[in-house]
C-alpha cells in the first residue's frame, strides 16, 4: 500500500507540470499573437498615414496641373507678342539698311556740292 500512496503524488506532479507547460505555451502563443496583432495594427496605422499623405499629394498635383495650364495659356499669348517683336526687329533691320544707303547717298551729294563750290569759275 505504500507504493500506491507514492504513485498519486507523482501523477499530481506530472499533471501540475503538464498544466504549467500548457499554461506557459498558451501564454507564449497568446503573447506571440498579441505581438502579431500589434504589428498588424501598426501596419494599418502606417497605411492610413501614407494614404493621407498621398491624398495631399493628389491635391498638390491637381493644383500644379491647373497652374501649368494657366502658364501655357499665358505663354500662348506671349507667343503672339514675340512674333510681333520679331516683325518689328526685321523692320528695324530693313530701316537701318535704308538709312545706311541714304547716308552714303547724302555723303556722295555732299562731296559733289563741295566740289562744285571749290571749282573756280571761268569768268573770274
N, CA and C of each residue as an Amber inpcrd file, in Angstrom:
protein
   372
   0.7780000  -1.1900000   0.0000000   0.0000000   0.0000000   0.0000000
   0.8280000   1.2650000   0.0000000   1.9500000   1.1910000   0.4900000
   2.7910000   2.3690000   0.4890000   3.2000000   2.7590000  -0.9150000
   3.2940000   1.7590000  -1.8230000   3.6140000   2.0850000  -3.2130000
   2.4580000   2.8320000  -3.8680000   1.2440000   2.5110000  -3.5260000
   0.0810000   3.1880000  -4.0880000   0.0070000   4.6260000  -3.6090000
   0.5220000   4.8550000  -2.4390000   0.4960000   6.1960000  -1.8990000
   1.4660000   7.1090000  -2.6440000   2.5820000   6.5500000  -3.0430000
   3.5690000   7.3690000  -3.7270000   3.1410000   7.6680000  -5.1630000
   2.4110000   6.8380000  -5.7810000   2.0240000   6.9830000  -7.1640000
   1.1560000   8.2210000  -7.4040000   0.1310000   8.4680000  -6.5740000
  -0.6780000   9.6620000  -6.8200000   0.1070000  10.9620000  -6.7400000
   1.0560000  11.1110000  -5.8140000   1.7850000  12.3750000  -5.8290000
   2.5800000  12.5510000  -7.1100000   3.1980000  11.4900000  -7.6690000
   3.9330000  11.6240000  -8.9310000   2.9780000  12.0120000 -10.0460000
   1.7890000  11.3890000 -10.0150000   0.7890000  11.7120000 -11.0200000
   0.3610000  13.1770000 -10.8970000   0.1860000  13.6590000  -9.6610000
  -0.1650000  15.0540000  -9.4310000   0.9590000  15.9950000  -9.8750000
   2.2130000  15.5680000  -9.6230000   3.3430000  16.3990000 -10.0590000
   3.3940000  16.4710000 -11.5790000   3.1590000  15.3060000 -12.2200000
   3.1630000  15.2760000 -13.6860000   2.0180000  16.1100000 -14.2390000
   0.8630000  15.9900000 -13.6350000  -0.2990000  16.7690000 -14.0740000
  -0.0570000  18.2560000 -13.8680000   0.5230000  18.6010000 -12.7330000
   0.8370000  20.0150000 -12.4790000   1.8860000  20.5320000 -13.4630000
   2.9110000  19.6990000 -13.7350000   3.9500000  20.1150000 -14.6850000
   3.3630000  20.2940000 -16.0770000   2.5140000  19.3430000 -16.4930000
   1.8680000  19.4620000 -17.8010000   0.9380000  20.6650000 -17.8400000
   0.2120000  20.8810000 -16.7580000  -0.6700000  22.0430000 -16.6690000
   0.1400000  23.3360000 -16.7880000   1.2790000  23.3900000 -16.0690000
   2.1600000  24.5610000 -16.1690000   2.7030000  24.7170000 -17.5910000
   3.0870000  23.5810000 -18.1990000   3.6020000  23.6150000 -19.5770000
   2.5470000  24.1700000 -20.5190000   1.3390000  23.6310000 -20.4410000
   0.2600000  24.1080000 -21.3190000  -0.0820000  25.5710000 -21.0390000
  -0.0610000  25.9480000 -19.7770000  -0.3350000  27.3450000 -19.4190000
   0.7450000  28.2510000 -19.9930000   2.0060000  27.8350000 -19.8420000
   3.1070000  28.6520000 -20.3630000   3.1070000  28.7040000 -21.8940000
   2.8490000  27.5550000 -22.5340000   2.7700000  27.5300000 -24.0070000
   1.6100000  28.3990000 -24.4650000   0.4930000  28.3020000 -23.7610000
  -0.6670000  29.1280000 -24.0970000  -0.3380000  30.6120000 -23.9460000
   0.3480000  30.9740000 -22.8740000   0.7380000  32.3720000 -22.6630000
   1.7140000  32.8280000 -23.7400000   2.6400000  31.9090000 -24.1240000
   3.5950000  32.2520000 -25.1680000   2.8770000  32.4800000 -26.5050000
   1.9740000  31.5900000 -26.8460000   1.2180000  31.7360000 -28.0990000
   0.3590000  32.9910000 -28.0500000  -0.2680000  33.2250000 -26.8960000
  -1.0900000  34.4390000 -26.7450000  -0.2240000  35.6870000 -26.9170000
   0.9640000  35.7050000 -26.3050000   1.8800000  36.8410000 -26.4600000
   2.3380000  37.0040000 -27.8940000   2.6260000  35.8680000 -28.5630000
   3.0490000  35.9260000 -29.9650000   1.9270000  36.4760000 -30.8380000
   0.7080000  36.0000000 -30.5930000  -0.4430000  36.5100000 -31.3540000
  -0.6870000  37.9870000 -31.0620000  -0.5130000  38.3830000 -29.7980000
  -0.6880000  39.7950000 -29.4460000   0.3670000  40.6390000 -30.1610000
   1.6160000  40.1270000 -30.2190000   2.6710000  40.8360000 -30.9440000
   2.3360000  40.9700000 -32.4240000   1.8230000  39.8950000 -33.0080000
   1.4120000  39.9340000 -34.4150000   0.2810000  40.9330000 -34.6120000
  -0.6810000  40.9280000 -33.6920000  -1.7800000  41.8980000 -33.7670000
  -1.2570000  43.3330000 -33.6710000  -0.2850000  43.5450000 -32.7740000
   0.3040000  44.8800000 -32.6330000   1.0110000  45.3060000 -33.9190000
   1.7530000  44.3730000 -34.5370000   2.4380000  44.6800000 -35.8020000
   1.4150000  45.0090000 -36.8790000   0.3420000  44.2250000 -36.9540000
  -0.7020000  44.4800000 -37.9530000  -1.3950000  45.8220000 -37.7130000
  -1.6260000  46.1620000 -36.4500000  -2.2430000  47.4550000 -36.1120000
  -1.3070000  48.5960000 -36.5210000  -0.0050000  48.4270000 -36.2380000
   0.9740000  49.4280000 -36.6480000   0.9950000  49.5750000 -38.1600000
   0.9710000  48.4590000 -38.8720000   0.9540000  48.4920000 -40.3350000
  -0.2990000  49.1900000 -40.8530000  -1.4340000  48.9140000 -40.2210000
  -2.6810000  49.5790000 -40.6120000  -2.5730000  51.0900000 -40.4070000
  -2.0340000  51.5110000 -39.2530000  -1.8690000  52.9420000 -38.9720000
  -0.9110000  53.5900000 -39.9730000   0.1590000  52.8660000 -40.3020000
   1.1130000  53.4030000 -41.2850000   0.4430000  53.5450000 -42.6490000
  -0.3580000  52.5580000 -43.0370000  -1.0580000  52.6390000 -44.3200000
  -2.0310000  53.8120000 -44.3490000  -2.7250000  54.0430000 -43.2360000
  -3.6470000  55.1820000 -43.1690000  -2.8890000  56.4970000 -43.3020000
  -1.7380000  56.5920000 -42.6280000  -0.9310000  57.8150000 -42.6900000
  -0.4110000  58.0470000 -44.1050000   0.0770000  56.9920000 -44.7390000
   0.5670000  57.1100000 -46.1190000  -0.5700000  57.4970000 -47.0570000
  -1.7450000  56.9140000 -46.8410000  -2.9040000  57.2590000 -47.6760000
  -3.2420000  58.7420000 -47.5300000  -3.1690000  59.2660000 -46.3080000
  -3.4190000  60.6960000 -46.0900000  -2.3810000  61.5440000 -46.8330000
  -1.1030000  61.1240000 -46.7540000  -0.0340000  61.8700000 -47.4280000
  -0.2420000  61.8720000 -48.9370000  -0.5510000  60.6980000 -49.4960000
  -0.7570000  60.6270000 -50.9380000  -2.0010000  61.3920000 -51.3620000
  -2.9990000  61.4410000 -50.5100000  -4.1790000  62.2360000 -50.8030000
  -3.7890000  63.7070000 -50.9110000  -2.9270000  64.1490000 -50.0090000
  -2.4280000  65.5210000 -50.0790000  -1.6160000  65.7510000 -51.3400000
  -0.8210000  64.7580000 -51.7410000  -0.0370000  64.8890000 -52.9720000
  -0.9560000  64.9960000 -54.1770000  -2.0690000  64.2870000 -54.1380000
  -3.0380000  64.3770000 -55.2340000  -3.5720000  65.7880000 -55.3630000
  -3.8590000  66.4120000 -54.2250000  -4.3390000  67.7980000 -54.2480000
  -3.2690000  68.7250000 -54.8010000  -2.0230000  68.5060000 -54.3890000
  -0.9170000  69.3350000 -54.8930000  -0.7600000  69.1390000 -56.3920000
  -0.8080000  67.8900000 -56.8420000  -0.6640000  67.6040000 -58.2750000
  -1.7940000  68.2460000 -59.0710000  -2.9850000  68.2160000 -58.5330000
  -4.1230000  68.8370000 -59.2140000  -3.9150000  70.3450000 -59.3130000
  -3.4490000  70.9480000 -58.2300000  -3.1710000  72.3840000 -58.2470000
  -2.0780000  72.7280000 -59.2300000  -1.0400000  71.9050000 -59.2900000
   0.0500000  72.1390000 -60.2450000  -0.4400000  72.0230000 -61.6870000
  -1.3380000  71.0890000 -61.9370000  -1.8790000  70.9280000 -63.2900000
  -2.6090000  72.2070000 -63.7190000  -3.4170000  72.7540000 -62.8220000
  -4.1420000  73.9950000 -63.1230000  -3.1410000  75.1290000 -63.3600000
  -2.1050000  75.2060000 -62.5260000  -1.0870000  76.2440000 -62.6630000
  -0.3730000  76.1350000 -64.0090000  -0.0270000  74.9150000 -64.4090000
   0.6640000  74.7100000 -65.6900000  -0.2420000  75.0780000 -66.8550000
  -1.5170000  74.7580000 -66.7580000  -2.4510000  75.1270000 -67.8280000
  -2.5430000  76.6460000 -67.9630000  -2.5560000  77.3550000 -66.8350000
  -2.5880000  78.8300000 -66.8860000  -1.3130000  79.3780000 -67.5090000
  -0.1750000  78.8060000 -67.1170000   1.0950000  79.2490000 -67.7050000
   1.1300000  78.9940000 -69.2070000   0.5750000  77.8620000 -69.6250000
   0.5400000  77.5380000 -71.0580000  -0.3000000  78.5680000 -71.8110000
  -1.4410000  78.9350000 -71.2360000  -2.2980000  79.9400000 -71.8620000
  -1.5610000  81.2790000 -71.9690000  -0.9010000  81.6870000 -70.8850000
  -0.1390000  82.9380000 -70.9080000   0.9890000  82.8640000 -71.9190000
   1.6390000  81.7130000 -71.9950000   2.7380000  81.5320000 -72.9490000
   2.2320000  81.6800000 -74.3780000   1.0490000  81.1190000 -74.6490000
   0.4770000  81.2470000 -75.9880000   0.1910000  82.7160000 -76.3030000
  -0.2630000  83.4830000 -75.3130000  -0.4970000  84.9120000 -75.5270000
   0.8200000  85.6380000 -75.8180000   1.8820000  85.2570000 -75.1070000
   3.1800000  85.8900000 -75.3270000   3.7930000  85.4840000 -76.6630000
   3.4270000  84.3200000 -77.1830000   3.9400000  83.8980000 -78.4930000
   3.5320000  84.8930000 -79.5730000   2.3020000  85.3980000 -79.4730000
   1.8350000  86.4030000 -80.4400000   2.6930000  87.6680000 -80.3410000
   2.9820000  88.0990000 -79.1030000   3.8230000  89.2800000 -78.9130000
   5.2450000  89.0280000 -79.3870000   5.7540000  87.8510000 -79.1560000
   7.1040000  87.5170000 -79.6140000   7.1700000  87.5690000 -81.1370000
   6.1150000  87.1060000 -81.8080000   6.0620000  87.1830000 -83.2760000
   6.0410000  88.6440000 -83.7260000   5.2750000  89.4570000 -83.0350000
   5.2410000  90.8860000 -83.3690000   6.6120000  91.5270000 -83.1510000
   7.2900000  91.1540000 -82.0750000   8.6260000  91.6980000 -81.8030000
   9.5990000  91.2790000 -82.9040000   9.4940000  90.0300000 -83.3520000
  10.3510000  89.5690000 -84.4460000  10.0970000  90.3830000 -85.7160000
   8.8250000  90.6790000 -86.0000000   8.4940000  91.5020000 -87.1750000
   9.0710000  92.9070000 -87.0360000   8.9280000  93.4900000 -85.8420000
   9.4690000  94.8420000 -85.6070000  10.9780000  94.8210000 -85.7610000
  11.6200000  93.7920000 -85.2460000  13.0800000  93.6850000 -85.3610000
  13.4960000  93.6210000 -86.8350000  12.7620000  92.8670000 -87.6340000
  13.0710000  92.7910000 -89.0660000  12.8680000  94.1540000 -89.7380000
  11.8150000  94.8590000 -89.3640000  11.5660000  96.1810000 -89.9360000
  12.6700000  97.1540000 -89.5410000  13.1530000  97.0660000 -88.2990000
  14.2400000  97.9330000 -87.8480000  15.5040000  97.6290000 -88.6500000
  15.7750000  96.3550000 -88.8850000  16.9460000  95.9760000 -89.6850000
  16.8320000  96.5440000 -91.0960000  15.6490000  96.4170000 -91.7050000
  15.4340000  96.9710000 -93.0470000  15.6070000  98.4920000 -93.0420000
  15.1000000  99.1350000 -91.9870000  15.2200000 100.5940000 -91.8850000
  16.6890000 100.9930000 -91.7310000  17.4540000 100.2360000 -90.9560000
  18.8780000 100.5270000 -90.8030000  19.6060000 100.4220000 -92.1370000
  19.2490000  99.4370000 -92.9540000  19.8430000  99.2890000 -94.2870000
  19.4940000 100.5070000 -95.1420000  18.2310000 100.9330000 -95.1090000
  17.8110000 102.0950000 -95.8930000  18.5280000 103.3540000 -95.4200000
  18.6570000 103.5170000 -94.1030000  19.3580000 104.6860000 -93.5460000
  20.8140000 104.6780000 -93.9770000  21.4330000 103.5230000 -93.9600000
  22.8260000 103.4150000 -94.3850000  22.9800000 103.8150000 -95.8460000
  22.0420000 103.3620000 -96.6870000  22.0930000 103.7230000 -98.1170000
  21.8730000 105.2280000 -98.2830000  20.9120000 105.7870000 -97.5360000
  20.6670000 107.2300000 -97.6130000  21.8860000 108.0120000 -97.1230000
  22.5270000 107.5330000 -96.0780000  23.7150000 108.1960000 -95.5430000
  24.8220000 108.2310000 -96.6020000  25.0040000 107.1240000 -97.2920000
  26.0180000 107.0840000 -98.3560000  25.6460000 108.0500000 -99.4800000
  24.3680000 108.0680000 -99.8340000  23.9090000 108.9480000-100.9120000
  24.1030000 110.4150000-100.5190000  23.7340000 110.7490000 -99.2620000
  23.9070000 112.1200000 -98.7780000  25.3860000 112.4890000 -98.7520000
  26.2320000 111.5710000 -98.3360000  27.6770000 111.8330000 -98.3340000
  28.1710000 112.0900000 -99.7460000  27.6830000 111.3080000-100.6930000
  28.0770000 111.5000000-102.0890000  27.6040000 112.8580000-102.5990000
  26.3560000 113.2200000-102.2880000  25.8380000 114.5340000-102.6940000
  26.6420000 115.6520000-102.0440000  26.9740000 115.4850000-100.7740000
  27.7510000 116.4970000-100.0650000  29.1070000 116.6720000-100.7360000
  29.7040000 115.5830000-101.1230000  31.0020000 115.6660000-101.8090000
  30.8680000 116.3940000-103.1290000  29.8110000 116.1000000-103.8690000
  29.6030000 116.7610000-105.1700000  29.3610000 118.2550000-104.9810000
  28.5490000 118.6010000-103.9640000  28.2610000 120.0180000-103.7120000
  29.5450000 120.7300000-103.3110000  30.3510000 120.1180000-102.4760000
  31.6000000 120.7510000-102.0600000  32.5470000 120.9010000-103.2490000
  32.5500000 119.9480000-104.1350000  33.4440000 120.0300000-105.2950000
  32.9730000 121.1220000-106.2500000  31.6600000 121.3370000-106.3300000
  31.1340000 122.3910000-107.1960000  31.5190000 123.7490000-106.6160000
  31.4260000 123.9410000-105.3060000  31.7880000 125.2300000-104.7180000
  33.2840000 125.4850000-104.7480000  34.0890000 124.4630000-104.8480000
  35.5260000 124.6330000-104.8810000  36.0280000 124.9280000-106.2810000
  35.2710000 124.5960000-107.2610000  35.7090000 124.8430000-108.6390000
  35.7840000 126.3360000-108.9220000  36.8770000 126.7170000-109.5020000
  36.9450000 128.1500000-109.8510000  36.0540000 128.4320000-111.0450000
  35.4760000 129.5430000-111.0120000  34.6010000 129.9130000-112.1100000
  35.4660000 130.4150000-113.2630000  35.0840000 130.1600000-114.4670000
  35.8680000 130.5430000-115.6340000  35.7730000 132.0310000-115.9480000
  34.7780000 132.7400000-115.4630000  34.6380000 134.1610000-115.7190000
  35.5340000 134.9920000-114.8330000  36.0130000 134.5130000-113.7460000
  36.8170000 135.3600000-112.8680000  38.1810000 135.4550000-113.2820000
